[in-house]
Amino acid sequence: MLSPAGWADLLAAIQEQTGQMVVFDATLYPTYAVLELPEDRETRRYARYYWDGSMLESQDSFGTASGPRVDLADISVDGMLRLSKRVRSIIEEPTSYYVLVRGKDSRDGAVVYAYANNKYSEGGYLSADENGKRIRKVTW
């Protein structure tokens, strides 16, 4: 999922499923994604989906989002991928990583969050706006 081609395939699948490229939340792992897709165009109701790179599958899990929607077409894939690569360089020997895309944070404008951690439970994240401009760095 964390490649230009993987991102394009994901956007096409969401567009085909919903008629738009809007989500409440998209969590992208190297080989799959978990999405909270709006059930309609007005409420905060969502359905959870799983994307394996070839099929968008309903998880029969539903909820009400706490944050705003985000149009994935507005996200710079290059900025998102740079952020993911950068977070892996600030964590020693990362063993897992993922990217979270969600509606704009009203406090600082963050939309993209790239996380990484290692086998020692050390980790961190970088946040950025939709263009990939870094906003925050947090490590633990």
C-alpha angles and dihedrals in degrees: 000000000000097000134080091254093046091049092049091050091049093050091049091051093050091047091051093048099044108014090242139057097238126128138168091216136001121187112192122197124179093265107020145016136219116210139190103209121190114252090212140358098264116033130065092243116127142181120215119235135185121216119196097179095270109040133039106213129188114236093202087237121128138181149147117267121232095203139049128278123262127208106226090205086071094058118099104231090199091052092047093050093047089052091050092049092046095052090053089056094056094053118071111240098345114210099185138019140172143168126235121202118190142150117301115285106239091215101056109358096250116159104158124055121185116197133189134172140172139218091275092061090251113140150132147188141228122210127204143171122256091277094055096255105152116241108169142014121199127175134177 
